[in-house]
Amino acid sequence: MGQIVINNQSQNLAKRMYFIDNLRVFLIMFVVAHHVGQAYGPTGGEWPIFNDTRSAILGPFFPVNAAFFMGLFFLISGYFLPGAYDRKGIRIFLKERLMRLGIPLLFLGLLVFGPFVYMGYVSEGGQLSFLPFYFGVYLGKLQIEWAHMWFVAHLLVYAIGYALFRLVKNRRNPKKGEKALSIPGSGIILALTLGLALSTAVIRIWFPIDRWVRLFFLIPSEIAHLPQYFCLFILGIVAYRRDWFRRLPTRTGYLWFWIGLSAALLRYFYGYTVGSLLPPITASGGFNWRSLIWSTWEAFICVGLCVGLIVLFREKINKQGKLMSILSSCAYSVYIIHVLVVVAFQFSLAQVSLPPFSKFVLVTAVSIPTCFFLSYLLKKLPFTKNIL
């Protein structure tokens, strides 16, 4: 078990972690592809447009993605939170978080998605004009549509919660001595995986996958994945203090990468072969063996790929040229705008006679560079400097 003290850590963390920037670019491309697939694959989620036929090839794509990529975003987000608080203090920290997370959240939720929801309301026979609907129902009854911005809403709540925690903690224990900080071995990672599997399986007795509820009447949450998101966010905070992203042994990282990748590929194999002949392995609510198996299976995909991809990128993709630097700087803004771009391309192909998988490939190939290009232009605007 390697050892390090806190005072040495700040110097180690000073170097830019290019491998995390590059990993975020990879992940945001996955997010775009995932949402492109919503229109063309057998997914249980809601989406503004669906193709008349669906591609069975995309079947395993959704559960495998959902098993790890948003959890990895939460892990990375948690990792960079303590350093930002340490450097800026609570006032500047909260001000920047409110600007960077709150402004895009409110802009899309109030000014963009509101009119879209109204158009859907009218198409279903709604009688109210826009302003009575907007102020009386959309805002008045808190039926605000956040869509993919649920992630940003969660990050904002977590950041505020972390700031309050630090404020109370610093008052109670303002001076904390140095601690020897160890690196988790595979045994600890395995225990984490099994604990995550068990907690997820228990939650899914009452909250199956794809059931969304509004926490505090406002924040959309898929409770079935909430243990994963919250656990990885907290682990990200701990990992920062212990410099785990840099210090985790390469051998351990590669081992868990192969565990996660194997579990993911096994899910693809199952979906393409015997999956149609056997009961579905999913978490559809209630206490049953299928939910327990998928929750465990998913936990191994999640932890394996979260640990493994960080180490893989650290060892193999830890440099940046000019292009990758631009792409990494645009990753957050791509997340904000990508759904609008994707849906626009999906509607443009709605009447085109192509197989659904061909549409998926085409829209993905066009949407990813378009999102990055538009994000690059948006970041050039003077009023977006501190937001995007």
N, C-alpha and C positions, 0 to 999 in steps of 0.2 A: 504494500500500500504506500503510494507516494505521499509525501508531506509537503505542505507549504504554509506560510503564515500570511495573514491578511495584508500586512504592510508591503510584502513583495508582490501582491496581486495587482495593485493599481498600475504598477510599472508594466507588468505582463499584459494587462488589458489595454494599454495605451496604443499598441499597434493595431491598425485597422484589420478587421477580420474579413478579408476578402472572400473567404470560403462561405461565410454566412450570407454576404451580399449575393454571391453567385447562386447559392442554394435558394434564396428568395426568388430570384429570377426563374429558376427551374419550377418552383412551386406555383408561382403566379401563372405560368404557362399551363400547368396542370389544372388550375382553377378555371381558366378560360375554356380549356378543352372539356372539362366536366360540365360546364354550363351550356356549351354547344351541344353536348350529348343529350341534355335534358329534352330537346325537341325530337330526337331521333332514336333514342333507346328506350328499353322497358324500365323506366324509372317510376317510382311511386310519388315523386314530388310534383308540386304545381309549377306551371310555366306558362307564359303568355301565348305560346304557339306550340302545337304538336303536329308532327308529320302524320299523314294518314296511315302509313305503315311504319313499324319500328324495326330496328336492326337487333336481332337476337345476339349478334356478336358483341354488342355493347353491354350486355347483361351484367357480367362480373365487373365491368369498368367502374360502376357507381359504388358498390359496397367496398371495393378495394380502395378507391380514392377516399371515401368517407372514413375509412378505418384509420387513416394516418395524416392526410395533408393539412387539414385544419388544426388538428392537434399539434402538428409540428409548427404551424404558424403561432399558436399560443405559446409553445415552448420558447421559440425565438423571441417573441414579444416580451415574455416575462424576463428573459435573460438581460435585456437591455434597459429594463425599468430601474433597477437600483442605481446604476451608474448615472442615469439622467437625473435622478433625485439627488444623489450625492453632489453632483456638480452644480445644480441649479437651486436647490432648496425648494420648499413646498410651494411658495407662491409662483415662481417662474415655471416650475414643473407643471402645476395645475393649469396655469394660463396657457402654456404651450400645448398641453394635452386637449384642453377645451377647444383651442383653435384648430389643431391638426385633426382631431377626431370629431369634435362637436359640429364644426361648421359644415364639412361635407355631409355628415349625417343629417343635419337639419335641412340643408339645401336639397338633397335628393328626396328625403322623406316628405318635406312640405311643399316644395316647388316643382319637383319633377314627377314623383310617383303619385301625388295627389290628383293631377289631371288624368293620368292613366287609369287610376282607380275609378274616377268619375265616368270615363268613357265605357269601362266595363259595366258600371252600374246602369248607364243609359241603355246599353245593348241588351241588358237583361230586363228591360221594361221599367226602369226607375223613372219616377215622375218629377222628382225635385230638380230645380235648376242648379247650376254649379255652385253658386255662393251659399244657398241654404244647405246643400249637401256637404260642401267643404267645411263650413263652420259648425253646422248642426250635427253632422254624422262623422265625417272624417276626423275633425279635431274634437268636436264636442263629445263624442263617444269613444275617443282614443282609438279609432280604427285606422291609425296611421300605418301605411305600408312602408316597411324598411327594406324588404327584399334581402339582397345579399349583404346589406349594411348591418345586419344583425351582428356580424363579427366586430365591426367598428363600435357598435353600441356596447358589446360585452367588454371590449378593450377599455372603453371610457369608464365603465363602471369599475372594472378591476383596477384601473390606474387611480381612481379616486379612493377606492378602498385601500390600496397600498399606501397612498399618501397619508391617509388617516392612521393607518397602522404604524407607519414610521413616526408620525407626530406623537402618538401616545407612547411608543416604544422609546423614543429619544428622551422624553420627559421622565420616564421611569428609570431608564438606564442610560444616561447620556455618555458615559465612558465605559467602553467595553474593551476588555483586554484581548490580546492576540490569542488565536486558537489554531491548533494544528488541524488542517483540513485534509481529509483523505479522499481518495478516488474510489467510487463504487466499483466492485468487481461484478462478475457475471452472476454470482449468487444473489447479490442485492438487486441487480436488474431483473433477475428471474422472479424474485419475491415481489418487486414492484409490478411486474406483468401479471402475476396471479392475483395480486390485490386489486389491480385495475379491472381484471376480468370479473372477479367476484362482485365488486361494487357496481359495475356496469350491469351485470346480470340481475342483481337485486333491483336496481332502479327500473329496469325494463319489464319487471313484473307489472308495473302500473303505467309505464310510459314507453310504448313500443317505438321502434324506429319510424321516423317520418311523422310523428305526432308533435306538433308545435304548440306551445302555450306561451302566454305573455306573462313574464315575471314582472311584478309590480304594475300589472295592467298595461304595460307599455313595451317591454323589451322581449322580442321574439326569441324563444329558446327551444331547441330540440333537446328535451331533458335526457333522452336516451344516450346522448353523447356528452352531456354536461360533466359527468365524472372525469372523462378523459380530458376535456378542455381545461377544467379547473386544476386537475392534478398536474398536467404538464405546464400550465402557467406558473404554478407554485414551484415546480421543479426547475423551471427556467430561472426564477429568482435565486433559488439555492445554488444552481449551477454557476451563476455569475459570481457569487461570493467565493465559490470554491474553484473557479476557473476550469470547470469540467470540460467545456467545449475544446479547450486547447490541450488539456492534460489527460483526457481519457486515452488509455493505451490503444494504439492502432490495432493490435491483435483483438482486443475486446470489441472494438467498433466493427471490425470486419466480420467477426463471429456473429454479432447481432444483425449486421446487414444481411448476411446470408440466411439467418433465421427468419427475418422479416420478409425478405424477397421470396424465400421458399414458401412461406405461408401464403403470400400474395399469389404466387404462381399456382399453388395448389388450389386456391379459390377459382382461378381462371380454368384450371383443368377440370375441376368439379363442375363448373357451370357449362363447359363445352362438351362434357361427356355424360356422366351419370346423373347430373343434377336434375334433368327433366324427368328421370325415372324414379327419383326418391323424393321424400317430403322436403320442402324448401328449408334450407338452413338459414334461418333469419330470426329476428327478435320481434315478433308480432304481438307481444303482450302476454301476460300470464306467466305462471311458473311451469316451464316445460324444458325438456332436454334440448330442443332445437335452439332456444334462446341461450341456454348455458353454453352450448358448443360454439355458437357464432360469437358470443361475447368473449369467450376465451380465444378463439381463432383470431378475432379482430384485435384483441390485446397484443397478441404476438406480432401481427402485422404492424401495429402502431408502434410499439416500443422498439421492435427490431429495426424498422425503417427510420424512426426518429433518431435513434442512437447511431445506426449505421450510415445514414446519409450525411450526418454532420461530420463523422470521421472520414468518410469517403471523400467528401468535398474538401475537407481540411488537408488530406494527403495528396489529392489528385487535381483539385480545381481551386487552388488557393492563389491565383494570380488574376490580374485584371488588365486588359488593354482598354483603349478608349471606348470601343463599342460596348464592352461589358460594363464599364463604368457608367455609361449613359443608361443602359438597360436597368442596372441595379438602382439607379437614382429614380427611375420611373416606376418601380414595382408597385409602390403604394398607390399612386395615381391610376395605374392600370387596374388595380382592384376596384377602385371607385367607379371607373367609367365603363368597365368591360361589358357589363350586362347590357347596357344601352347599345353598344356596338354589336354584340352578338345577336341580340334580338332583331336589330335592323337587318343584318345579313340573313337571318333565318326567315324573316318575312319576305325578303327579296327573292328567296328561292322557293317560297311556298307553292307556287304554281309550276315550278320547273319539274319535269319528269326525270327524276334520277333516283337510284336506290338510296334508302335512308343512310346507309353507311358512307356512300359517296358524298352525300350532302354533309355529313359529319366531318369528313376529311377536308372537304373544300372550305366549309365555313371556319373550321379551326385554322387552316393554313392562311386564310385571309384575315381572320379576326386578330390573331396574335400580333403580327406586325402592325396592323392598323391601330390597335390599342396602344402599343408602345410609341408609335409615331404621334398619335393625338396627345398622349401623355407628355411627350417631349415638348410639343407646342404649348400645351397648357402650362407647363412649368416655366415657360418663358414669359408668361404674363406677369406684370409687376405685383398684382394683388394676390397671386397664388404662392409667393415665395415661402411664406411661413406656414402654409397649409398643405401643399402637395410636396 
